[in-house]
Amino acid sequence: MQRILSFIVMSFLFFSFVQGGVLKEKQVTPPKDVPRFAGYAKTSIVVKFDFSVLDQIDVAAAAAKGLTGLPAVDQLNRKYGVQKMIQKFPNLPARVYRGRTILPKAWFKVEFKGEVDPEAVAMAYRRVKGVADAQPIGIHTVEARYPNDPRFSDQWHMDQSNDHDMDAPEAWDIETGNADIIVADLDTGVRYFHKDLGGANASYSNPEAARGNMWINWAEKNGTPGVDDDNNGFVDDWIGWDFVDNVNGVSGEDDDEPDNDPRDFNGHGTHTAGIIAAINNNDYAVTSVGGGWENGSQSETGNGIKVMALRIGYSGYWFIFEVGYVSMDFAADAFYYAADNGARIANCSWGSSNT
């Protein structure tokens, strides 16, 4: 796997926004005291095995029954009620980074039949011979504020008379955005059919028409439905991937299993995508730092930075409030996908000291 340069764009989200007819359908504004870190997953952890025992693990039995063939590990698995252990990144080769060997396939996701104390259980696994590391899976919240007016004049962080801004017009004189640059947006998904992201022909009723400043996997877009045309391990991933799997989210969201539709149900991911690459100078909605430059009207395609939509987040509840969450196991999967599919920058507008 090629290295990914992870550039974390910590967006001050109340400074900018993607607005327009479709986005107004869902605006999640959590209360100010929602914690940035929501805790750890209660029914799963991740375990990294030592290189010396990796070849001894029965991967099929681990996935089917939660038994690895390593006596000490299986003893703990029975104690804590492990139902399966799934090897992460099984096809990724070892790499040497700064003198240290990185072997992604040494990581396994451990799923329990019921809730456990994830920190205590991870510590128990770390004490077992053959286990190099074990960590609970962090869950983080996301938040954003959505101004109502979509005019550029209201995006005062981009340009204002007192010059307390980023001088976007001056920057656009030098560079408006490069279509060769792919930014992976790891968030709650992207409403990729929003016209200020997906271009003039995209719409809720016609999401397949998305082009604009969205990253398109043309091998899959022009390929055979139901076939992994580019052999990257993901079938029909023409516009990114939805990594959210079996979470207890808000009713109506797509939270059951991963699929090839990374659309946004929460709004936060669309917001961050718009900050990155909303189409500029198209007489519609808002501007962005790297959204290219159109001829003054809407068009099907964009010439700005391309946004790779990777859904790792979902809507849930914090007490009675609806908030957005992102899960670190989904994030790990998304980082590898991004690197393998051409992204060299990753936007992660979430996190805390527990990330």
C-alpha positions in Angstrom: 0.0 0.0 0.0 1.3 3.4 -0.9 1.7 5.9 1.9 -1.0 8.4 2.5 -0.2 11.8 3.6 -2.8 12.5 6.2 -3.5 16.2 6.4 -6.1 16.8 9.1 -8.1 19.8 8.2 -9.5 21.0 11.5 -12.3 23.0 10.1 -13.8 25.8 12.1 -17.2 24.8 10.9 -19.2 27.8 12.0 -17.1 29.9 9.6 -18.3 28.2 6.4 -21.1 26.1 5.1 -22.6 24.2 2.2 -26.2 25.4 1.7 -28.8 24.9 -1.0 -32.2 23.3 -1.4 -31.3 19.7 -0.7 -29.1 20.2 2.3 -31.8 22.1 4.2 -33.7 18.8 4.6 -31.4 17.8 7.5 -29.5 20.1 9.9 -28.2 18.5 13.1 -27.1 21.1 15.6 -26.1 19.4 18.8 -26.0 21.4 22.1 -22.7 23.1 23.0 -21.8 20.7 25.9 -21.7 17.5 23.8 -18.4 15.8 24.6 -15.8 15.5 21.7 -15.1 11.9 22.9 -18.2 9.7 23.3 -16.4 6.7 24.9 -15.5 3.3 23.5 -17.4 0.6 21.7 -18.9 -1.8 24.2 -19.1 -4.9 22.1 -15.7 -4.9 20.3 -12.0 -4.2 20.5 -9.1 -4.6 18.2 -6.1 -6.9 18.8 -2.7 -6.9 17.1 -0.9 -10.2 17.0 2.9 -10.6 17.1 4.6 -11.5 13.8 5.8 -14.8 15.4 2.3 -16.2 15.9 0.5 -14.7 13.0 0.9 -17.8 10.8 -0.4 -20.1 13.5 -3.8 -18.4 13.6 -6.7 -20.2 12.1 -8.2 -17.2 10.4 -11.4 -19.0 9.1 -12.1 -20.5 12.6 -11.5 -17.1 14.2 -14.1 -15.5 11.9 -16.6 -18.3 12.2 -16.3 -19.2 15.9 -13.9 -16.8 17.6 -11.3 -19.5 18.1 -7.7 -18.8 16.8 -5.9 -22.0 17.6 -3.7 -20.1 20.1 -4.6 -21.6 23.5 -4.0 -18.6 25.7 -5.9 -16.3 23.4 -8.8 -18.8 23.0 -9.0 -19.1 26.8 -9.7 -15.3 27.0 -12.1 -15.5 24.0 -14.2 -18.1 25.9 -14.0 -16.1 29.1 -15.3 -12.9 27.5 -17.7 -14.5 25.1 -16.1 -13.7 21.7 -18.3 -14.6 18.8 -15.8 -13.8 16.0 -12.5 -12.3 15.3 -12.2 -10.7 11.8 -8.7 -10.1 10.3 -8.4 -6.6 9.1 -6.5 -5.8 5.8 -5.7 -9.5 5.1 -4.2 -8.7 1.6 -2.0 -5.8 2.5 1.8 -6.6 2.5 4.3 -5.6 5.2 6.0 -2.3 4.8 9.0 -0.7 6.5 8.4 2.8 7.7 11.2 4.7 9.5 12.9 1.4 10.3 9.8 -0.2 11.7 7.9 -3.0 10.0 4.2 -2.3 9.6 2.0 -5.4 9.0 -1.7 -4.3 8.8 -3.0 -7.9 8.6 -1.8 -8.5 12.1 -4.8 -6.6 13.4 -8.1 -8.4 14.2 -11.4 -6.9 15.2 -12.8 -8.9 18.2 -16.6 -8.9 18.5 -18.2 -10.1 21.7 -21.7 -11.6 22.3 -22.5 -8.9 24.8 -21.2 -5.7 26.3 -17.8 -5.7 28.1 -15.5 -3.2 29.8 -13.4 -2.5 26.7 -10.5 -0.9 28.5 -10.2 -3.8 31.0 -10.6 -6.4 28.3 -8.0 -4.8 26.1 -5.6 -4.8 29.0 -6.2 -8.5 29.6 -5.4 -9.3 26.0 -2.2 -7.2 26.0 -0.9 -9.5 28.8 -1.2 -12.6 26.7 1.8 -14.0 25.0 1.6 -13.5 21.2 -0.5 -10.4 21.5 1.5 -7.3 20.5 -1.2 -4.8 21.3 -4.9 -4.5 22.1 -7.0 -1.3 22.0 -10.6 -0.3 22.6 -12.4 1.3 19.7 -12.9 5.0 20.2 -16.1 6.8 19.2 -16.1 10.5 18.6 -18.8 13.1 18.0 -19.0 15.6 15.2 -20.7 19.0 15.3 -21.4 21.8 12.9 -23.5 25.0 12.6 -25.4 25.9 9.5 -26.0 29.6 8.7 -29.1 30.2 6.6 -27.8 32.5 3.9 -25.7 30.9 1.1 -24.1 34.1 -0.3 -20.4 34.5 -0.5 -20.6 37.8 1.2 -21.6 36.0 4.4 -18.6 33.8 4.3 -16.6 36.4 6.1 -13.7 34.1 6.9 -13.0 34.0 3.1 -13.0 37.8 2.5 -14.0 40.8 4.5 -13.2 44.5 4.5 -11.3 44.5 7.8 -9.0 41.9 6.4 -9.5 39.5 9.3 -9.8 36.6 6.8 -7.9 34.1 4.8 -7.7 36.4 1.7 -9.3 33.8 -0.5 -9.6 36.1 -3.6 -5.9 36.8 -3.4 -5.2 33.1 -3.1 -7.5 32.3 -6.0 -5.4 34.6 -8.2 -2.6 32.1 -7.7 -4.5 28.8 -7.5 -8.2 28.0 -7.5 -7.9 24.2 -7.0 -6.3 21.3 -8.8 -8.4 18.5 -10.2 -5.4 16.1 -9.8 -5.6 16.4 -6.1 -7.8 13.9 -4.3 -8.9 14.6 -0.7 -10.5 11.7 1.2 -13.3 13.1 3.4 -13.7 10.7 6.3 -16.9 11.8 7.9 -20.6 11.1 8.0 -20.7 10.7 4.3 -21.2 13.3 1.5 -24.4 14.4 -0.2 -22.5 13.9 -3.4 -25.5 14.7 -5.5 -25.7 18.3 -4.1 -25.2 20.6 -7.1 -22.5 22.6 -5.5 -20.4 19.4 -5.1 -21.7 16.9 -7.8 -22.4 19.4 -10.6 -25.4 20.7 -12.4 -27.0 17.4 -13.4 -26.8 15.8 -10.0 -29.8 15.6 -7.8 -31.5 13.5 -5.0 -33.5 11.7 -7.6 -30.6 11.3 -10.0 -27.5 10.7 -7.8 -25.8 8.7 -10.5 -25.3 11.9 -12.4 -22.8 13.2 -9.8 -19.6 14.6 -11.4 -18.6 18.1 -10.4 -15.8 18.1 -7.8 -16.6 14.6 -6.6 -14.0 11.8 -7.0 -15.3 9.2 -9.5 -13.9 5.7 -9.8 -14.4 5.4 -13.5 -13.4 1.8 -13.7 -16.4 1.0 -11.6 -18.7 3.7 -13.0 -18.1 2.3 -16.6 -17.8 -1.3 -15.5 -20.2 -4.2 -15.0 -22.7 -3.9 -12.1 -22.0 -6.5 -9.3 -18.3 -6.9 -10.5 -15.2 -5.6 -8.8 -13.9 -4.2 -12.1 -10.7 -2.6 -10.7 -9.9 -5.5 -8.4 -9.5 -3.2 -5.3 -11.7 -5.5 -3.1 -14.8 -3.3 -3.3 -17.7 -4.0 -5.7 -19.2 -1.0 -7.6 -17.4 1.6 -5.5 -17.9 4.3 -8.2 -18.0 7.3 -5.8 -16.4 6.0 -2.6 -17.6 3.7 0.1 -19.8 3.5 3.2 -17.9 1.7 6.0 -20.6 2.0 8.6 -21.5 -1.5 9.8 -24.1 -2.7 12.3 -24.5 0.4 14.5 -27.5 1.6 16.4 -28.1 4.9 14.6 -31.1 7.1 14.0 -34.1 5.4 12.3 -34.0 5.9 8.5 -30.2 5.9 8.1 -28.2 3.2 6.3 -26.4 1.7 9.3 -26.7 -2.1 8.7 -23.7 -3.0 6.6 -21.0 -1.5 4.4 -22.0 -0.6 0.8 -21.2 1.5 -2.2 -23.4 4.5 -1.3 -21.6 6.9 1.0 -24.4 9.4 1.1 -24.7 11.7 4.1 -27.7 11.4 6.5 -26.3 13.7 9.2 -25.0 16.7 7.3 -21.6 17.2 8.9 -19.7 15.3 6.1 -21.4 17.3 3.4 -20.5 20.5 5.3 -16.8 19.5 5.4 -16.8 18.5 1.7 -18.2 21.9 0.9 -15.4 23.6 2.8 -12.9 21.7 0.8 -14.3 21.8 -2.7 -17.7 23.4 -3.2 -17.7 24.6 -6.9 -16.6 28.2 -7.2 -17.9 30.9 -9.5 -20.9 28.8 -10.6 -23.6 31.3 -9.5 -24.8 28.7 -6.9 -24.6 28.4 -3.2 -21.2 28.9 -1.6 -17.5 29.0 -2.4 -14.6 26.9 -1.1 -10.8 27.1 -0.8 -10.1 24.6 -3.6 -13.3 24.3 -5.6 -11.8 25.4 -8.9 -13.3 28.2 -11.1 -16.3 27.9 -13.4 -17.4 30.4 -16.1 -20.1 32.0 -14.0 -22.8 29.3 -14.4 -23.4 25.8 -13.3 -21.8 23.0 -15.2 -21.8 19.2 -15.1 -18.1 18.9 -14.3 -15.8 20.8 -12.0 -12.2 21.7 -12.2 -11.4 21.8 -8.5 -10.0 19.4 -5.9 -11.8 16.0 -6.0 -13.5 14.8 -2.9 -13.5 11.1 -2.2 -16.6 10.3 -0.1 -15.8 7.9 2.7 -18.6 7.4 5.2 -17.4 6.4 8.7 -20.0 8.3 10.7 -23.7 8.2 11.6 -26.3 9.9 13.7 -27.1 8.8 17.2 -28.3 10.2 20.5 -26.5 11.8 23.3 -29.2 11.8 26.0 -32.2 13.3 24.1 -30.0 15.1 21.5 -29.3 13.9 18.0 -25.5 14.1 17.3 -23.1 12.6 14.8 -20.6 9.9 15.7 -17.5 8.5 14.0 -16.0 5.1 14.9 -12.3 4.5 14.8 -12.5 1.0 13.3 -14.4 2.4 10.3 -11.8 5.2 10.1 -8.9 2.7 9.9 -10.7 0.9 7.0 -11.3 4.2 5.2 -7.7 5.3 5.5 -6.5 2.2 3.8 -9.1 2.6 1.1 -8.1 6.2 0.5 -4.4 5.4 0.2 -5.0 2.5 -2.2 -7.3 4.5 -4.4 -5.2 7.6 -5.0 -5.9 10.0 -2.2 -2.9 11.7 -0.6 -4.8 14.0 1.8 -7.4 13.0 4.3 -9.8 15.4 6.0 -10.8 14.4 9.5 -12.9 17.0 11.1 -13.4 15.1 14.4 -11.3 13.6 17.2 -9.9 14.2 20.6 -6.9 13.2 22.7 -8.4 9.6 22.6 -8.3 9.4 18.8 
